[in-house]
Amino acid sequence: MLLSITAFCQTGGNNTYEFLNLPISARVTALGGNMIAVKDNDLNVSLINPSLLTDSMNNNVALSFSNYFGGIKYGYVAYARHFNKLGNFSAGMNYLDYGRIPRADDIGNTDGTFGASEMSFNLAYSHMLIDSNLTVGATLKTIYAQMDTYFSWGSAVDLGATYVRSKTNFAVAAVIKNVGRQWRNYTPGNKEKLPFEMQIGFCKKPKHVPIRLIFTYENLEKWDLTYEDPANPTQTVDPLTGQAIKQNKYKVFGDKLMRHMVIGGEFIVTKNLFLRLGYNYQRRKELKIPEKRGFDGFSFGFGFRVYKFHFSYGRAVYHLAGATNNFSISFDINSFYSKKPVFPVASLN
């Protein structure tokens, strides 16, 4: 009681509605947390890039569920529809439920529990330009968040563009996420920013090789994403000699560059079976334990098609303490009453 101890906590998010950055589908989870340049018949990925919506997704349904940390659960549901001469549309909702939280006063006395949740209602549109491999799209989000008696709502827009070269199995995409504002604050006069972000991604499937390579460069709007841990700061002075420790500028540059990168690989076993592996460098650097690094930052999963349903599973290792599991399912309603051909996920277009 006679001693005082200084404690440092994590800085956490700098914006409101950070749940919008969670990897929604199992496929995205397995491939490192992002894959904006994979254009195929997968409605799950259109949530992270609206220009990935295609006419082959007409009447498709996608659902996902993730068991996150601390009893938190999140998921989404989406439906797509194609209209001649208009383009492709999808409507959906993603949510996050924090579960029941003990209510306590400032001295620790508890009085029941309260709930907290966040959700976003999404309407997306995409259109392929005439005589072009370029597709553009946009998603309008209406966001609602509630914590006990406090609530907030806002709106945001995602803009995306994807260019595909079918002859070389190459695709490049760019996305601007969460352009918007908070219309109602949790408390008066305390307006918070949305998690605005710019991304660019690439996807390449080598000819005659059943592997798809995926690279995504995140947070283009900010170069330096390094985080200095106050409890374990980088040594700048040699404790024995007292001389300044010189930092290798190439190593520092490489570290800052790689914190933007998400790398994924998808092995196409058959047109109905896929194996996936991902690596998120920033996640590993921020959450690893130096004494025992483990597989922090790595993720893996698989996808398979049974009858008319496409199932996916993804597992992401965030920390030595645990990992998250994500399950997704999608299907084409038309396939139940028509002979519409099923487009294999193995293609890029």
N, C-alpha and C positions, 0 to 999 in steps of 0.2 A: 504493500500500500504506500510505502515511502518512495517508491521508484516510479518514474514516468517513462513510458515506452512510446516511441514514434512508430506508427504503422503506415504502410503505403498500400493502397488498393489499386486494382487495375483501372485504367482510364475509361474503359467501356466504350460504347458508341458515342459519336459526336452528334447524332441526328435522331429525330423521332422516326417511328415506323421502320425500324431496322429489320423487322421480320420480312420485309420485302426482298432482302438480300439472301435469305435462306435458300439452299438448293431444294427446289420443290419436288422434282421427280426422282425416282430411284436411279434412272439412267444418268441424270446429271450428278447425283451424289456419287455414283461409282466412278465417274470420270473426272473427279477432282473438285466438283462444285460449279463448273461452268463449261458450256460448249455451244456458243452462239452461232457457229458456222456449219453445223451438221443439218443439212436440208434433206429430209426423207419423209416418209409417211408416218411421222410420230408427232401426234398432237401434244405430247408432254413437253417438247422442247419449245413450242411456240410461245409459251409463257415468258421465257427469257429473251426471246427475239420474235416480235410479231411478223417479221418478213419471212419467217419459216413456215407460215401457214400456206398450204397448197390446196388446189381443188380436189386432190385425191383424199383429203381429210373430210370430205363432205359426209355429214351424218356420223362422224366419229365422236366417241365419248372417252374421256380419260379421267382416272381417279388416282389419287395418291395419298399415302398416310406415312407419317414418320414419328417414331418414338424418340423424342429428343431428351436432353439432360434434365434432371431435377423434376421429373414427372410432367414436363412440358410436352405437348403433342401438337403437331400441325399437319395440314394436308390441303388438298384442293380437289375441285371437280370442274371439268370443262367440256363444252360441246361446240362442235364446228359445223358450219354450213356454207355451201358454195351457191352463189347466185349468178346466173349468166349475165354478162355485160356489166356486172357490178363488182365482183371480186369475191374474196373469201372472208368470212366472219367467224368469230368464236366468242362465246360468252362463258364466263366462269367465276369461281370464287375460291380464294385461298384464305385460310384462317390459321390462327395460332391460339391455343388455349393454355394458359399458365397453371390451370388447376386451382385448387382451393389453397388460399394463403392465410396463415393465422393473423388475426387482427390483434395488435398490441399497442399499448400506449407508450409514452416516452420513458417509462421506468420498467417496462417489460410485462405488465399485467395483460393477460390475453382475454379477449372477449369474442369468442367465436371465430369465424373465418369469413373471407370475402373472395370473390372471383375476379379474374382479369383475363382479357382476351383482346385480340386484334384480328381484323379481317379486311379483305380487299375484294371489291366487285369489279370484274374486268370485262371490257368489251374491246376486242381486237379486230383489226382489218388489215388485209394485205392485197396487193395487186401487182401482177407481173406486167412490166412495161412491154409495149408492142414490139415484136421482133427483137427481143432482148432476153438475155439470161439474168437480168437484174430484176429483183423483186423488192418492193418497198412495203413497209407496214407501220402501224401505230397501234398502241394499246392505251385506252383511257381507263384509269383506275379511280374508283371512289373508295376511300379508306376510312375505316371506323375503328376506334380503339377505346376500351373501357377498363377502368381499374377502380373497383368499389364504386364510390359515388362520383368519381371523376371520369370524364369522357372527352374525346377529341375526334375531329374528323377533318379530312383534307382530300385533295385530289392530285393526281399526277398523270403524266403522259410518258410512255416509252416510244421512242422512234427507232426503227431498224431498217437496214438495207442489206441484202445478200446477193452476191454475184457468184454464179456457178458456171464452170467450164466442164461440161459433161464429157467431152472427148478426153480430157486429162484427169478426170475425177478430182477436180480441185474446186474449193469454194472459199470465199473470203466474205466476212460480214462485219458490220459496224453497228453499234447500238448506243443510244443515249438514253439513260434510265432515270426515271423519277424526277422529271421536270415538273414542278408544281409547288404547292404551298399548303400549309396547315390553315384551314379556315376557322376552326374553333380550337382554342388552346385548352389544355387541362386546367390551367389557372389563368385568370385575366392578366394580360400584359406579358405573358411568358411564351412568346412565339418561338417555335423550334423549326430548324431546317430539315428538309427531307434528304434522304441519302442519295443525292445526285451522283451519277457516275457515267463515265464514257469507257467503252470497251471496243476492242477489235479482235477478231478471231479468224483462224485459218483451219481448214480441214483438207487432208490429202489422203487418197487411197491409191497406193502404188498399183500399177497395172499388173495383173495376174498374181497379186499378193493379197490374201484375205485379211488385211489389216487396215484399219482406218486410224490415221494419226491426227490428233486434235490439239491445237495450241490456242490459248486465249490470253490476251493481254488486257488486264483489268486496270481500273483507276488511272486512265490516261490524264485526267485533270490534275493529278498530283504526282510528282516524281518521287519524293522521299517518303516512303511508307515505314521506315524503320521506327522501332519503339525501344526506348531506353528504359530498362527496368530499374526503378529507383533503389530497389533492394539488392540489385546485382549490377551496378553500372560498369561500363567498359573502362578498363584501366588505361589511363592516359599518361601516368607517371610510374616509372619503375620504383617499387617500394624499397628496393635495396640501394640503388644508385641515385635515385632522385631525378634521373634524367627522363625527358619526355619520350614516350613510346611512339615511334613513327607508324602511322597506319599505311598499309599497302593500298594505294589509290585504285589499283585495278581490282583488288579484292573488294574494296568498298563499293566500287561501281557495279561489279557483278552481283553483289548482294542486293543492292537497290534495284537493279534490273530484274532479278529473279523473283523479287517480292511481288511483282506484277503478273507473273506467269502461272498459268494453270495448264498442266500437261495431261493428256489422256490418250489412251489407246484402246481400240475396240477390235477384238479378234472375231472374225466372222466364221464360225465353225461350219454352219449351214445357213440357209436363208431363214431358218426357224430357231437358231441357237447362237447366242453371242456371249463372249466373255469380255469383261471390261476391267481396266486398271487406270488409276489416276494418281496424280501427285500435285499437291498444293504447297509450294515452297514457303509462302508467307505463314500459312497455318503451322507448318512445322517449326519455323524459326521462333514464332511467338509462344508456342505451347509446349515445346519440348522441355524435358528435364535433362540438364547436362550430364548428370550422373548415370542416367538410364534413358536413352533416347527412344528406343522402341520403334514403332511404325507410325509415329505422329506425322500427320500430313499426307499419309497414303490412304487410298480408298480402292475398293474393288467391288465387283458385282457381276451379275449375269442377267440375260434376258432370254426368254423362250416363248414360242408360240404353241398353244394347245387349242385345237379346234379353231374357233374364231376369236380367241382371246390372246392378247399379248401381255405376258407377265414380266415384271422386272424387279430385281432386288439390288439394293446398293448399301454398302457399309462404309462409313468414313471414320477413320481413327483420328480424333482430335487431340487426345491427351492420353497419357499413361493410365489415367483413372477410368477411361471408358471410350466408347464409340457410339455412333448413332446408326440406326437401321431404318431403311426407307423401302416401302413397297408400293408398286404402281401396277395398274391394270388399264388396258385400253382395248376398245373393240369398235368395229364398224357396224352400225345398226343395219345398213343396207345388206350386209352379208347374210343376215338371217332370213331375208325374204327375196333376194335377187341373186343373180349370178355375176354380180360385179366382181372383177378380178381383184385379188388382194395384192397390193403393192408391197414388195419385200422391203424391209428396213435396210437391206444391204446397199441400196442405191443411194446416190447423192442427190438426185433430182426427183 
